[in-house]
Amino acid sequence: MIHLTSSASFDNAIQGRWEPELIVLSCLVAWLAAGLGLLIGERMQEADNRLRRGVWLIAGAGMMGLGVWSMHFTGMLALRLPLPMQYDVKLTLLSLLPAILGSGYALRIMARPVATPRYSILGGLVLGAGIGTMHYLGMEAMRMPVTVRYDTTLFFLSLGIALALGVVAMLVHRYCVRHQRLTRLDRRLFGVAACIALAISGMHYVAMSATYYMPTPAPHHTVETSSEWLAISVSGAVTLVLMLVALSVFIDRRLQRHARQSTMSREQLMEVIAAINDAFLLFDYHGRIVLSNRAFTAMTGYTSTDIQGKPLSVLEHSHESARIHRDIRRHIIDSGQWQGGIKARRKDGQAFPARLSVSCVEYSHGATRHYVATLHDLSARREAEAKIHRLAHHDTLTGLPNRQTLYTRLDAVQAASHTQGQSGALIMLDIDNFKALNDSRGNAAGDMLLRHVARRLKRFARHEHDLARLGGNEFALVVSGLPSDPDAALAELQHHMTTVRQVIGGVYDLDDHSHTTTHSLGGVWFGDDDVATDELVKRASLALSRAKQDGGNACHVFHPEMEAALHDRVWMETELRQAIHDEQMRLYYQPQVDAEGTIIGAETLIRWQHPERGMISPGAFIPLAEETGLIVPIGQWVLAKACERLARWSTDPALAHLQLSVNVSVHQFQKHDFVAQVLATLADHKAPPERLTLELTESLLLANVEGVIEKMMQLKRHGVSFALDDFGTGYSSLAYLKRLPFNALKIDVSFVRDVLVEANDAAIVKTIIALADSLHLKTVAEGVETLPQRDFLARLGCHHYQGFYYGRPAPVEAFEALAMPSPARHT
């Protein structure tokens, strides 16, 4: 019978002494028992029938209940009372029942896959109630010569602790299961077990604090079994059982984990096979397909039912299936495996490239064999390789082969020509004035024209690789099957090139406008002689350059003299650069005279004194210098030497009056710093600007006339004079001519030479002189070689002359000797 009262009436209660070691031991027993009970209860989820689940539930509940019961007796031993103590055995054993029932209900709730909060709370309450009932029922089984009284507040607090912590343990278990907070099972269960152990220990020791032992007036007699042996034996036996069970559970879990790792069901095996990305096949000893995976079905269209029992040859598409099958069998026998490429077939009959790997599987027990095969579709890889190959060997804009492919094709055509007794040719062509189209209409229009030209050219290509785009607007065409006779082959090549030029030329529709094109072509023939591919391309390029030099819209076949001319040009360019560096240039001076024949100045004329070839005429190297840009440093050198000579003359009274004319090239004049260079050169040498005349050609007036006028005016303000050289041979607009600050017009030698025999030349000279007079310019006639020419020019009004009649170009010493004052040299 439980007696509740207030703590105020317990003043004479008997006091006991606590043993800390036993308190700790009791808490550990409670935690270990709860954990083992949960571990055993977890086996319920792994059981495959109801009976086994029931057995595991009873075992877990018994273990947890036994632990609660043992903790009670161990906790009772921790309190030392100065009283004899005895137990009612039947009532003591009966107290075990509520602990087992409460634990069993809690484990049943925990075994649910996902327990609802309501069930978790209910399980926690039942667990707490079982713990509390067990404790107070065990207290009633004690027989002591005292009256047991309970503090009302602490009594209900102990029950509240058991119920609250039981609910907390169940909710913690539910949270861990739902959110997978603890991935290891043991951690989760022993964490929940700690909450249960806290509920057991907390309830027990709060309940013990609520218990008061009141002395009785007379001794209390009992017939029950006595002493502490029951508590000690129960605690010891249960502790031993817990340790044995813990060891058994540890061993069982290790064995179970090992079994799970080493054992795989057929369903799991099929899932693993299905997850393989490559197509998978399993063959029996006779080579028949036993099973396949989903990747195989997706790749080939064959389902497992379609393919089961069929041989591997059902997949093979090529005519070499039998050979491949024999090869696979031989390698499997020799090395146990084979892999290689095959041409496979899908269910719809479509062929595709694949890599097949076959391996033999020999089992450790028995003589049964299987063969495992994986099939990898190479279609995407082959397409990517083909795309990369095409990008490497074809032009992306036109789709035509590129230079590398052309070289390979040329080698093949040359080899075939040798064996077949034929010859071939290479034609190179480009579009005339293509840059003008790009500049005026944009690159998109240029690209469209290139694609149109490529389509027209394709009709002349016998083979796909006979046509190529070499870059820019340049194309190449390989011609095969020409006659072996050189003359006949060259005639046919010339006819072929003319046909190509006529067909691809003409009007092209470029979306919003039409564009008319012409083309330049160069060809080279090859026959029995072995000519390197690079050399063939170079020769065709030379012929193409000759066609472009002729103004375009032309065809030229390579001749050896073209190569010789190229070699001469390369040699001369190299030597010209060296000549500038080594100062091999020389200045010659040709006199300019007035009407009385008095020398008033000279024109500087450059000569090249080559160390091996001697004197080289300006007509041989000046055009090359203009083309390569070397004319600029040459012009600067001439200007510097002229200014140096003017400075020396200015110190000699006999020569100080002389005017010196210097030819200025278009490239030199168009330099942005030309004015600054001229003024700096004059200043460096202290030359008189008014004695310097710069001779310009009419070609300078074709572009940027305003800029030309500005530069001339700047120099004119410093005293420099200007003469328009070779007047009448180019294009001069009179509207611009009257604005340009020239001092003189020079009549070209081509008009003066035949002025006495050609009426047209005489009329032109007369017009030039009249024009100069009207513009208040003096005229200088070039190329005067005879007295009749001079007299005729004088009658027309020209009073300044230059030519062989008055003196040939000569070194400065000879000119100065000629220019010194002396009696009249001409009458």
VOFIDO-581722 format. One record per residue (C-alpha): residue in three letters; x, y, z. Coordinates in steps of 0.05 Angstrom, whole numbers, plus 32768, in hexadecimal, padded with zeros to 4 digits. Layout:
BEGIN
ALAXYZ;...
! end
This chain:
BEGIN
MET800080008000;ILE801D80437FEB;HIS8017807A8020;LEU801D80C28009;THR802880FD8038;SER804B813F803C;SER80958146804C;ALA8087816D808B;SER8075812D80B3;PHE80B7810980A3;ASP80E3812980D8;ASN80F280E680FB;ALA80FD80BD80BB;ILE8138808D80B8;GLN817180A6808C;GLY819B807A805F;ARG81E08080803D;TRP81E9807F7FF0;GLU822080597FCC;PRO823680837F8F;GLU825680477F6B;LEU821680207F6C;ILE81EF805D7F54;VAL821C80627F17;LEU821880167F0C;SER81CC80187F0E;CYS81C9804F7ED9;LEU81F980297EAC;VAL81D07FE97EB4;ALA819280107EA1;TRP81B4802E7E63;LEU81D27FEC7E4C;ALA81917FC67E56;ALA81697FFA7E30;GLY819B7FFA7DF6;LEU819D7FAF7DF1;GLY81527FAC7DF4;LEU814D7FDE7DBA;LEU81817FB77D91;ILE815C7F767D9A;GLY811A7F997D8A;GLU81387FB37D49;ARG813D7F6C7D30;MET80F17F6D7D2B;GLN80F67F977CEB;GLU81247F647CCC;ALA80FA7F277CDD;ASP80D47F087CA3;ASN80977EED7CC8;ARG80697EFE7D03;LEU80837EC87D31;ARG80CB7EDF7D2C;ARG80B67F277D35;GLY80917F127D75;VAL80CD7EEC7D8F;TRP80FB7F277D84;LEU80C87F567DA5;ILE80C37F2A7DE3;ALA810E7F247DE7;GLY81187F6F7DE1;ALA80E17F807E13;GLY80FC7F4C7E44;MET81427F677E3F;MET812C7FB07E49;GLY80FB7F9D7E81;LEU81307F727EA3;GLY815F7FAD7EA0;VAL812C7FDB7EC0;TRP81207FA77EF6;SER816A7F9D7F02;MET81777FE87F06;HIS81427FEB7F3D;PHE81647FB87F68;THR81AA7FD47F5A;GLY818F80187F6E;MET81717FFC7FAE;LEU81B57FDF7FC0;ALA81D380257FB7;LEU81AB803D7FF4;ARG81C680228036;LEU81918023806D;PRO819D800F80B6;LEU81657FDE80B0;PRO815D7F9480A0;MET813E7F8C805B;GLN81167F52803D;TYR80F07F477FFB;ASP80AE7F277FE8;VAL80C67EFA7FAF;LYS80847EF37F8C;LEU80767F3E7F8D;THR80BE7F4B7F78;LEU80B87F1F7F3C;LEU80737F3D7F2C;SER80947F827F29;LEU80BB7F6B7EEC;LEU807B7F647EC3;PRO80687FAF7EBA;ALA80B07FBE7EA5;ILE80AD7F897E6F;LEU80687F9E7E57;GLY807A7FE87E53;SER80BB7FD87E2E;GLY80987FAA7DFE;TYR80637FDD7DEB;ALA809980127DDF;LEU80C27FE37DB3;ARG80847FD27D8A;ILE8079801C7D7D;MET80C280257D6A;ALA80BE7FEC7D39;ARG808D80117D0D;PRO80AD802E7CCD;VAL809480737CDE;ALA8070807B7D20;THR803F80B47D27;PRO804A80E67D60;ARG800C80CC7D83;TYR802680857D85;SER806B809D7D9B;ILE804E80C57DD5;LEU8021808A7DE9;GLY805C805A7DE7;GLY8084808A7E13;LEU804C808E7E46;VAL804480437E49;LEU808F803B7E51;GLY8091806F7E89;ALA8055804F7EAB;GLY8076800B7EA9;ILE80B680277EC8;GLY808F804A7EFF;THR8062800E7F0E;MET809D7FE07F11;HIS80C1800D7F43;TYR808980177F74;LEU80737FCE7F6F;GLY80BB7FBB7F7F;MET80B97FEA7FBB;GLU807B7FC77FD4;ALA80A07F847FD1;MET80D27F9E8005;ARG80C87F88804D;MET80E97FB58082;PRO80DA7FC580CB;VAL80C3800A80B7;THR8087802D809A;VAL809480478052;ARG8078808B8043;TYR807D80B48001;ASP808180FE7FF7;THR804681107FCC;THR806A81437FA0;LEU80A781187F92;PHE807C80DA7F88;PHE805680FA7F4E;LEU8096811C7F35;SER80B780D87F2E;LEU807D80BE7F06;GLY807E80FD7EDB;ILE80C880F47ECE;ALA80BD80AC7EB7;LEU808480BF7E8A;ALA80A580FE7E6D;LEU80E980DE7E5E;GLY80C680A17E41;VAL80A180CF7E10;VAL80E380F47E01;ALA810680B27DF1;MET80CF809E7DC1;LEU80CE80E17D9E;VAL811A80E27D97;HIS8116809D7D77;ARG80E080B57D46;TYR810980F37D34;CYS814880CB7D25;VAL8122809A7CFA;ARG80FD80D07CD1;HIS813980FE7CC6;GLN817180CA7CC5;ARG819980F67CF3;LEU81C380BB7D0A;THR81D8808D7CD2;ARG81F580587D00;LEU81C0802D7D22;ASP81E780227D63;ARG81EF806D7D6F;ARG81A5807A7D65;LEU818E80417D91;PHE81BE804E7DCA;GLY81AD80987DC6;VAL816380857DD1;ALA817980537E05;ALA819B808C7E2B;CYS815880B07E2F;ILE813680707E48;ALA816D80657E7B;LEU816580AD7E92;ALA811A80A17E9B;ILE812780617EC4;SER815F807F7EEF;GLY813D80C27EF7;MET80FC80A47F0C;HIS811E80737F3C;TYR814980A57F62;VAL811280DA7F65;ALA80E480A47F80;MET8119808F7FB3;SER811E80D87FC8;ALA80D280D77FD2;THR80D7809A8000;TYR80DB80A2804C;TYR80E58069807D;MET80BE807680BE;PRO80CD804D80FD;THR809580218118;PRO808480178163;ALA808C7FCC8160;PRO80BA7F9E8139;HIS809F7F8980F6;HIS809E7F3E80EB;THR809C7F1B80A8;VAL80A37ED5808E;GLU80C07EE8804B;THR81057EDA8030;SER81377F09804E;SER81787F2E8044;GLU81967F528009;TRP81A77F137FE3;LEU816C7F1A7FB5;ALA817E7F617F9F;ILE81C77F4F7F97;SER81B87F0F7F71;VAL81857F317F44;SER81B67F6A7F34;GLY81F07F3C7F29;ALA81CA7F0A7EFF;VAL81A97F3F7ED4;THR81EC7F637ECA;LEU820B7F227EB4;VAL81D17F147E85;LEU81D77F5A7E68;MET82217F517E5A;LEU82157F0D7E39;VAL81DC7F297E10;ALA82067F667DFC;LEU823D7F387DE4;SER820B7F0D7DBF;VAL81EB7F4A7D9E;PHE822F7F647D89;ILE82427F227D69;ASP81FE7F1B7D48;ARG82017F617D2A;ARG82477F567D0F;LEU82317F147CEF;GLN81F27F357CD4;ARG821A7F6F7CB6;HIS824B7F407C96;ALA82137F167C7A;ARG81F37F547C5C;GLN82357F697C3C;SER82467F257C20;THR82017F0F7C0A;MET81DA7F2D7BD0;SER81967F167BBA;ARG81857F0C7B71;GLU81597F497B73;GLN81937F737B8D;LEU81C17F567B58;MET818F7F687B22;GLU81897FAE7B3C;VAL81D57FB57B3A;ILE81D77F9B7AF3;ALA819F7FCA7ADF;ALA81C680057AFA;ILE82027FF87ACC;ASN8205802E7A97;ASP822280007A61;ALA81F77FCA7A42;PHE82017F897A6A;LEU81F77F427A53;LEU81FF7EFF7A77;PHE820B7EC07A4D;ASP82097E787A62;TYR823E7E447A51;HIS821F7E3A7A0B;GLY82227E8379FB;ARG81D77E907A03;ILE81C07ED17A22;VAL81A57EC77A69;LEU81957F0E7A7E;SER81A07F577A6A;ASN81977F9B7A8B;ARG816F7FD97A7C;ALA81AA7FFC7A5A;PHE81AC7FC37A27;THR81627FCC7A18;ALA816A80177A10;MET81A6800D79E2;THR818C7FD679B4;GLY81417FD579BD;TYR81427F8B79D1;THR811F7F7B7A12;SER81367F437A41;THR80FF7F177A25;ASP81137F2579DC;ILE815C7F1479E8;GLN81597EDC7A1A;GLY81757E9A7A00;LYS81927EBB79C1;PRO81DC7EB979AD;LEU82087EF679A9;SER82057EF4795D;VAL81BF7F107960;LEU81DF7F54796D;GLU82157F517937;HIS82087F7778F7;SER82477F6F78CE;HIS82597F37789E;GLU82947F2678CB;SER82677F0C7903;ALA82807EC578FD;ARG82C97EDA7900;ILE82BC7F07793C;HIS82987ECE7960;ARG82D37E9F7954;ASP83037ED5796C;ILE82DB7EDF79AC;ARG82D97E9479BA;ARG83247E8C79AF;HIS83367EC679DD;ILE83067EAF7A13;ILE83267E6A7A13;ASP836D7E877A14;SER83677EC27A43;GLY83207EC27A5E;GLN830D7F047A3E;TRP83047F2A79FD;GLN82F57F7179E9;GLY82F17F9679A7;GLY82C57FBD7978;ILE828A7F9F7954;LYS82527FBA7928;ALA82147FAB7951;ARG81CB7FAB793C;ARG818E7FC8795F;LYS814A7FA7795F;ASP81337FD47926;GLY816E7FBD78FC;GLN81977FFC7903;ALA81E27FF07908;PHE820F80147939;PRO8258800E794E;ALA82637FF17993;ARG829B7FD879C1;LEU828F7F9279DC;SER82B27F757A19;VAL82A87F2C7A2B;SER82C47F0A7A6A;CYS82BE7EC37A85;VAL82A37EB97ACC;GLU82BA7E797AEE;TYR829B7E697B32;SER82C47E4E7B6C;HIS82927E167B78;GLY827C7DEC7B3E;ALA828E7DE97AF5;THR82587E1A7ADE;ARG82707E557AB3;HIS824F7E957A9C;TYR82667ECC7A6E;VAL825C7F157A7C;ALA825A7F477A43;THR82547F937A42;LEU82417FBA7A03;HIS8252800379FC;ASP8233802D79C4;LEU82698052799E;SER823A80797970;ALA824280BB7994;ARG828D80B27999;ARG829480A27950;GLU826980DD793D;ALA8294810A7968;GLU82D380EE7949;ALA82B780F87904;LYS82A581407915;ILE82EA814E7931;HIS8309812E78F3;ARG82DE815878C5;LEU82EE819878EC;ALA8338818778E6;HIS83368179789B;HIS82FF81A77882;ASP82F081F2787F;THR82B8820478AF;LEU829B823B7883;THR829482177840;GLY829981CF7856;LEU82D081C47824;PRO8310819E7834;ASN834981C97850;ARG839281CF783D;GLN83A781917863;THR83748166783F;LEU8388818577FC;TYR83D181717807;THR83BB81297815;ARG8390812877D7;LEU83C9814477AC;ASP83F7810C77C4;ALA83C380D877B2;VAL83B580F5776D;GLN840080F9775D;ALA840A80B17772;ALA83CE809B7748;SER83E780C2770C;HIS8429809D770E;THR84088059770D;GLN83D1806976DA;GLY83FC808E76A7;GLN83D580CF76AF;SER83E3811476CB;GLY83C0814776F5;ALA83BF81907708;LEU83B281BF7742;ILE838981FE7737;MET83898236776A;LEU835882707765;ASP833F82AB778C;ILE830982DF7786;ASP831D83227769;ASN8312835F7795;PHE82F6833477CD;LYS830F83657802;ALA82E4839C77E3;LEU82A6837177EE;ASN82B883647837;ASP82C783AD7843;SER828783C67823;ARG825583907835;GLY827483707872;ASN8291832C7881;ALA824C830A787F;ALA8245831B7835;GLY828C83037828;ASP827E82C1784B;MET823F82B77823;LEU826582C377E2;LEU829A829077F6;ARG8264825C7802;HIS8244826A77BE;VAL82878265779B;ALA8295822377BE;ARG8252820777A5;ARG8262821A775D;LEU82A781FD7762;LYS828D81BA7779;ARG827481A87734;PHE82BD81A6771C;ALA82D481777754;ARG82D3812D7742;HIS82E381197789;GLU82CD813877CA;HIS8314814A77DC;ASP832681667798;LEU830E81AB77AF;ALA832981D277EB;ARG83268216780B;LEU836C822C781E;GLY8358826A7845;GLY833C82AF7839;ASN831F82B077F3;GLU8350827E77D7;PHE8339823A77BC;ALA835D81FE779E;LEU834581CA776C;VAL83688188775C;VAL836181707714;SER836F81277704;GLY836D80FD76C5;LEU8393812D7698;PRO83BB8110765D;SER840380FB7669;ASP841B8126762F;PRO8430816A764C;ASP841881957613;ALA83D481747610;ALA83CE8176765C;LEU83E081C0765F;ALA83AE81D17628;GLU837781AA764C;LEU838A81CC768E;GLN83868211766F;HIS834182007652;HIS832A81E57695;MET8341822376BA;THR831D82507687;THR82DD82287690;VAL82E1822C76DC;ARG82ED827776DA;GLN82B2828376AC;VAL8282825676D3;ILE8291826F7719;GLY829582B87704;GLY825882E376FC;VAL821F82FA7728;TYR821382DF776E;ASP81D482EC7796;LEU81E9830277DD;ASP81A4830977FC;ASP8196835377F8;HIS81C3836377BC;SER81E683457781;HIS823183417779;THR82598335773A;THR829C83127741;THR82D883007717;HIS830E82CF772A;SER835882C67720;LEU8373827F7715;GLY83B882617716;GLY83C782197703;VAL840181E87705;TRP840781A676E0;PHE8429816976FC;GLY843B812876D9;ASP847080F276E2;ASP84A1811D7709;ASP849C811A7754;VAL848D8160776D;ALA8481816D77B6;THR843B818377C8;ASP845581C477E7;GLU847981D377A6;LEU843A81C7777D;VAL841181F677A9;LYS8449822A77A4;ARG844A82267758;ALA83FF822C7752;SER840182687781;LEU843682897754;ALA8409827F7718;LEU83CF829C773F;SER83F982D97752;ARG840A82E47709;ALA83BF82E276F7;LYS83B18316772D;GLN83EA83427715;ASP83C9834276D1;GLY838D836476EF;GLY836383287703;ASN832E830176DE;ALA836782DA76BD;CYS8386829476BC;HIS83CF828376BC;VAL83F3824076BA;PHE8435823B76DF;HIS8475824276B7;PRO84BC823B76D3;GLU84CC828476C5;MET8498829776F9;GLU84C18272772E;ALA850182927714;ALA84E182D77719;LEU84CB82C77760;HIS851182B17773;ASP852C82F27756;ARG84F9831A777C;VAL850982F777BE;TRP8553830077B2;MET854B834977A1;GLU8520835877DE;THR85548337780B;GLU858D835D77E9;LEU8567839E77EA;ARG855D839A7836;GLN85A7838C783D;ALA85B783C6780E;ILE859083F6783A;HIS85B583DC7877;ASP85FA83DF7856;GLU85ED84227833;GLN85F9840677ED;MET85CD843C77CF;ARG85EB847677AA;LEU85CF84BA7796;TYR85D884D4774F;TYR85C7851A773A;GLN85A9852F76F6;PRO85AD857876E4;GLN857085A576DB;VAL857C85E476B0;ASP85578624769E;ALA854B86417659;GLU8593865A7653;GLY85AE86157665;THR85C6862A76A9;ILE85C385F376DE;ILE859186097712;GLY858D85C77738;ALA858A857C7734;GLU855D8541773F;THR8577850B776E;LEU857484C57750;ILE858484877778;ARG85B1844F7761;TRP85C1840B7781;GLN860A83F87781;HIS860583AD778E;PRO8647838D77A5;GLU864083537774;ARG86118369773D;GLY862A83B07737;MET85FC83EA7728;ILE85B183D7772B;SER857F84047708;PRO854884257731;GLY851584067702;ALA852A83C1771C;PHE852383CE7767;ILE84F6840B7772;PRO84B583E57761;LEU84C983AF7792;ALA84DA83E377C6;GLU8495840277BC;GLU847383BE77C3;THR849883A97801;GLY849883ED7824;LEU84E383F37821;ILE84D9843377F9;VAL84CD8457783B;PRO8512844E785A;ILE853184587815;GLY850B849A780D;GLN852184B17852;TRP856984A27841;VAL856584C877FF;LEU854585047822;ALA857B85057857;LYS85B385027823;ALA8592853A77FA;CYS858C85677837;GLU85D485587849;ARG85EA856C7803;LEU85BF85AC7804;ALA85E085BF7846;ARG862585B87827;TRP861285DF77E9;SER85F686187814;THR863D8625782D;ASP865A862877E6;PRO8648866A77C2;ALA86508648777F;LEU861D8612778F;ALA85EF863377C2;HIS85BC8646778D;LEU85AF85FD7777;GLN856A85DE7781;LEU856685937792;SER852A85687780;VAL851A852877A6;ASN84E684F47791;VAL84B584E277C9;SER848E84A077C4;VAL8444849A77D5;HIS8454846C7810;GLN8485849E782D;PHE845884DB7824;GLN841C84B77844;LYS844184AC7885;HIS842084D478BC;ASP846284F278D2;PHE847C8503788C;VAL847A854F7897;ALA849E854878D9;GLN84D3851B78BA;VAL84E2854C7881;LEU84E7858778B0;ALA8512855F78E1;THR8541854978A9;LEU854985907890;ALA855785A878D7;ASP8589857078E6;HIS85B3858178A9;LYS85A685CD78AB;ALA858F85CA7863;PRO856A86057843;PRO852185F07839;GLU8518861F77FE;ARG854B85F877D6;LEU852685B577DF;THR84F2859E77AD;LEU84C8856077BA;GLU84AF853D777C;LEU846B851A7783;THR844784EC7752;GLU83FF84F1773C;SER83ED84AF775E;LEU83F284D477A0;LEU83B584FC778D;LEU838784C07787;ALA837984BB77D2;ASN837284ED780B;VAL837E852B77E2;GLU836E8558781E;GLY83A485377847;VAL83D68540780E;ILE83C685897809;GLU83CE85927854;LYS841385737856;MET842A859A7819;MET841285DC7837;GLN843785CE7878;LEU847985C27854;LYS846C85FB7823;ARG8468862B785E;HIS84AF86167871;GLY84C88625782A;VAL84C785DF780B;SER84B385DC77C1;PHE848B85A6779D;ALA848B858C7756;LEU8458855D7737;ASP848185267716;ASP846F850076D6;PHE8434852E76C9;GLY840385147696;THR841184C976A0;GLY83DF84BF76D8;TYR839E84DD76F1;SER839C85257707;SER835C854B7716;LEU836385937702;ALA833585A6773B;TYR8367858A776C;LEU83A485A07745;LYS839385EA774C;ARG838F85E27798;LEU83D085BD77A0;PRO840C85EA77AF;PHE843A85D07778;ASN847385FB775D;ALA848085D4771E;LEU846485A076EE;LYS8495856D76D1;ILE84858556768A;ASP8490850B7687;VAL84C784EF765B;SER849584C57634;PHE847885047615;VAL84BA8528760B;ARG84DB84ED75E7;ASP84AC84EF75AB;VAL8497853875AE;LEU84B685457569;VAL849785087546;GLU845484FD7569;ALA842085337561;ASN83F98519759E;ASP8436851E75CA;ALA8444856475B1;ALA83FC857875C0;ILE83FF855A7606;VAL8440857F7615;LYS842385C075FB;THR83E585B67627;ILE840E85A87665;ILE843885E6765B;ALA83FB86117650;LEU83DA85F3768E;ALA8418860276B7;ASP841A8649769F;SER83D1865376B1;LEU83DF863876F7;HIS841F866276FD;LEU844A86237701;LYS848D861976E0;THR849685DC76B3;VAL84D185AC76B2;ALA84D9857F7675;GLU84F9853C7684;GLY851F85117653;VAL853A85497626;GLU856F852775FC;THR8577855375BE;LEU857B859C75AC;PRO853E8599757F;GLN8515857E75B9;ARG852E85B775E4;ASP851E85EC75AF;PHE84D885D075A3;LEU84C985D175EE;ALA84E4861875F3;ARG84B6863075BC;LEU847B861275E3;GLY848E86397620;CYS84B686067649;HIS84F586247666;HIS850F85EE7696;TYR852E85AD767F;GLN854B856C7697;GLY856A8535766D;PHE85A68515764D;TYR85B085537621;TYR85C4857A765F;GLY85E385427687;ARG85DB84FA769C;PRO85D084E776E5;ALA861584E87706;PRO863584E4774B;VAL863585247773;GLU867E85347763;ALA867185337718;PHE8631855C7720;GLU86538591774A;ALA868B85987718;LEU865785A176E2;ALA862F85D4770B;MET866A8602771A;PRO8666864676F6;SER8689864376B1;PRO867E865D766B;ALA863D8648764B;ARG863F85FF7639;HIS860686017606;THR85F4863475D1;
! end
